[in-house]
Amino acid sequence: QVQLVESGGGLVQAGGSLRLSCAASGRTFSNYAVGWFRQAPGKEREFVATINWSGSDTGYADSVKGRFTISRDNAKNLVYLQMNSLKLEDTAVYYCAAKPAPYRGTYYRRNEYDYWGQGTQVTVSS
């Protein structure tokens, strides 16, 4: 199995930027598709972005398209979520998740992922 640890969260003003990192250990990370999800207080955990095993294919929720960018560095076992033009509604706990999927695509549904990190808090203030 793979272990995931998120970092990079914090407090930022609206319009600002943050970069989240998801560090993986335990298995060959390049065999995994990775997704970012978020959960705001009182709401369901929702999809944010996904990236396939090689980084050649990505997908985004409509609410973040054009503002967030997902990328990965398999040599370092890292996946990033660059978040620009942050809005108040982006406030949430952000989770990364992984699914064994070598030479395959991207995954958008929460129940498709097998491994989850503990989350990192992102708070956007006005």
Phi, psi and chi 1 to 4 in degrees:
 res  aa     phi    psi   chi1   chi2   chi3   chi4
   1 GLN       -  171.3   64.6  179.7   31.0      -
   2 VAL  -120.4  143.6   64.0      -      -      -
   3 GLN  -106.1  138.8  -67.3   79.0   42.3      -
   4 LEU  -123.1  136.7  -56.3  172.6      -      -
   5 VAL  -133.8  120.8  178.0      -      -      -
   6 GLU   -90.4  151.4  -57.4   93.6  -23.0      -
   7 SER  -153.3  168.7   61.7      -      -      -
   8 GLY   103.0   -5.1      -      -      -      -
   9 GLY   -70.5  170.8      -      -      -      -
  10 GLY   164.9 -165.1      -      -      -      -
  11 LEU  -103.2  129.5  175.5   64.6      -      -
  12 VAL  -142.7  149.7   62.6      -      -      -
  13 GLN   -78.5  153.0  -73.7 -167.4  -38.3      -
  14 ALA   -55.3  136.9      -      -      -      -
  15 GLY    92.8  -11.6      -      -      -      -
  16 GLY   -84.5 -173.3      -      -      -      -
  17 SER  -132.6  152.7  -62.2      -      -      -
  18 LEU  -144.0  152.7  -80.7  176.0      -      -
  19 ARG  -121.7  119.1 -171.2  177.2   78.3  161.6
  20 LEU   -91.8  147.9  -54.8 -176.6      -      -
  21 SER  -123.2  146.6  -62.2      -      -      -
  22 CYS  -125.4  111.8  173.9      -      -      -
  23 ALA   -99.4  132.8      -      -      -      -
  24 ALA  -115.3  147.5      -      -      -      -
  25 SER  -146.0  157.2   61.4      -      -      -
  26 GLY   112.8  -38.4      -      -      -      -
  27 ARG  -143.0  176.1  -71.7  -68.6  179.1   95.4
  28 THR   -68.2  105.5  -55.5      -      -      -
  29 PHE   -65.7  -25.8 -165.4   45.4      -      -
  30 SER   -69.2   -8.8   58.9      -      -      -
  31 ASN   -86.3    1.7  -71.5  -20.7      -      -
  32 TYR  -116.6  137.6  -70.9   76.3      -      -
  33 ALA   -81.3  149.2      -      -      -      -
  34 VAL  -130.2  142.2  174.2      -      -      -
  35 GLY  -128.5  152.8      -      -      -      -
  36 TRP  -110.1  135.7  -77.5   98.3      -      -
  37 PHE  -129.4  164.5  -67.7   75.8      -      -
  38 ARG  -143.5  154.7   65.4 -173.7 -178.6 -173.3
  39 GLN  -139.7  117.1 -172.4  166.8   17.3      -
  40 ALA   -91.0  157.9      -      -      -      -
  41 PRO   -55.9  129.2  -26.4   34.8      -      -
  42 GLY    77.5    6.7      -      -      -      -
  43 LYS  -121.7  163.4  -65.8 -170.9  175.8 -178.8
  44 GLU   -73.5  154.5  -66.7  -74.8  -39.6      -
  45 ARG   -69.4  129.7 -168.2  171.2  -61.6 -172.6
  46 GLU  -123.4  153.3   65.0  175.4    5.5      -
  47 PHE   -69.8  141.0  166.3   76.5      -      -
  48 VAL  -118.2  -54.9  175.7      -      -      -
  49 ALA  -158.2  157.7      -      -      -      -
  50 THR  -143.4  153.4  179.4      -      -      -
  51 ILE  -143.6  140.9 -169.6  165.6      -      -
  52 ASN   -81.1 -177.4   72.9  -24.2      -      -
  53 TRP   -60.3  -34.0   65.0  -78.7      -      -
  54 SER   -98.6  -14.6   66.5      -      -      -
  55 GLY    91.3    1.8      -      -      -      -
  56 SER   -81.1  -14.1   63.0      -      -      -
  57 ASP  -133.4  130.5 -170.1   15.2      -      -
  58 THR  -134.9  162.4   59.1      -      -      -
  59 GLY  -150.5  152.6      -      -      -      -
  60 TYR  -138.4  151.6  -61.7   91.4      -      -
  61 ALA   -69.4  148.7      -      -      -      -
  62 ASP   -58.2  -33.4  -72.6  -17.4      -      -
  63 SER   -68.0  -18.1   59.2      -      -      -
  64 VAL  -118.9   -5.8  -53.7      -      -      -
  65 LYS   -59.7  132.4 -156.4  170.8  -69.6 -177.0
  66 GLY    88.3  -12.8      -      -      -      -
  67 ARG  -113.9  -35.1  -60.4 -171.5  -61.9  122.6
  68 PHE  -107.8  148.2  -69.6   10.6      -      -
  69 THR  -135.2  127.0  -56.9      -      -      -
  70 ILE  -100.6  140.9 -171.0  170.8      -      -
  71 SER  -151.5  169.9   61.0      -      -      -
  72 ARG  -146.3  154.5   67.9 -170.0  -60.3  161.7
  73 ASP  -129.3   96.1 -175.6  -20.8      -      -
  74 ASN   -67.9  -26.5  -75.8  -21.0      -      -
  75 ALA   -65.7  -27.7      -      -      -      -
  76 LYS  -105.0    1.3  -63.3 -178.9  178.2  178.6
  77 ASN    56.6   45.2  -77.3    3.0      -      -
  78 LEU  -128.5  143.6  -71.7  167.7      -      -
  79 VAL  -125.0  139.1  169.9      -      -      -
  80 TYR  -116.6  153.5  -56.6  102.7      -      -
  81 LEU  -130.5  104.0 -174.9   68.2      -      -
  82 GLN   -84.6  122.4  178.1   66.3   44.6      -
  83 MET  -118.3  115.2  -54.8 -173.7  -63.3      -
  84 ASN  -115.1  163.6  -61.6  -31.2      -      -
  85 SER    49.1   49.3  -57.2      -      -      -
  86 LEU   -65.2  144.4  -77.7  160.3      -      -
  87 LYS  -117.5  161.7  -56.4  176.6 -179.8  180.0
  88 LEU   -55.1  -38.0  -63.2  178.1      -      -
  89 GLU   -73.2   -4.0   52.8  -96.2   41.8      -
  90 ASP   -83.1   -6.5  -66.1  -41.0      -      -
  91 THR   -61.5  124.4  -65.2      -      -      -
  92 ALA  -178.6  171.1      -      -      -      -
  93 VAL   -88.2  128.5  177.5      -      -      -
  94 TYR  -104.2  131.9  -76.6   70.8      -      -
  95 TYR  -120.6  141.1  -60.8   88.4      -      -
  96 CYS  -103.3  153.0   67.9      -      -      -
  97 ALA  -142.1  151.9      -      -      -      -
  98 ALA  -132.8  148.5      -      -      -      -
  99 LYS  -137.5  128.4  172.6 -175.7  174.3   62.0
 100 PRO   -61.7  117.4  -16.5   27.9      -      -
 101 ALA  -158.7   63.8      -      -      -      -
 102 PRO   -69.0  137.1   23.8  -32.0      -      -
 103 TYR    59.9   29.1  -50.1  107.8      -      -
 104 ARG  -127.8 -166.3  -68.6  160.0   70.7  179.7
 105 GLY   -99.0 -147.3      -      -      -      -
 106 THR  -107.6  160.4   50.1      -      -      -
 107 TYR  -135.9  132.8  -61.0   86.3      -      -
 108 TYR  -110.3  -13.7  -68.5   75.6      -      -
 109 ARG  -102.2  139.7  -70.2 -170.6  -68.1  -91.4
 110 ARG   -55.8  -41.8 -168.8  174.5   61.5 -174.2
 111 ASN   -76.8    0.5   61.4    7.4      -      -
 112 GLU   -85.9  -13.7  -66.7 -178.9  -60.4      -
 113 TYR   -96.5  143.1  -73.0   87.7      -      -
 114 ASP  -100.5  -28.6  -59.5  -71.6      -      -
 115 TYR  -128.0  141.7  -55.4  103.0      -      -
 116 TRP  -134.0  147.2  -68.8   81.7      -      -
 117 GLY   -86.0 -178.5      -      -      -      -
 118 GLN   -87.3  -14.3  -66.3  -59.6  -54.8      -
 119 GLY    97.4  156.0      -      -      -      -
 120 THR  -136.8  136.3 -174.9      -      -      -
 121 GLN   -81.8  131.6  176.0   70.3   47.1      -
 122 VAL  -119.4  123.6  171.2      -      -      -
 123 THR  -123.8  122.4  -56.6      -      -      -
 124 VAL  -107.4  125.2 -176.4      -      -      -
 125 SER  -111.1  158.2   64.6      -      -      -
 126 SER   -86.9      -   58.5      -      -      -
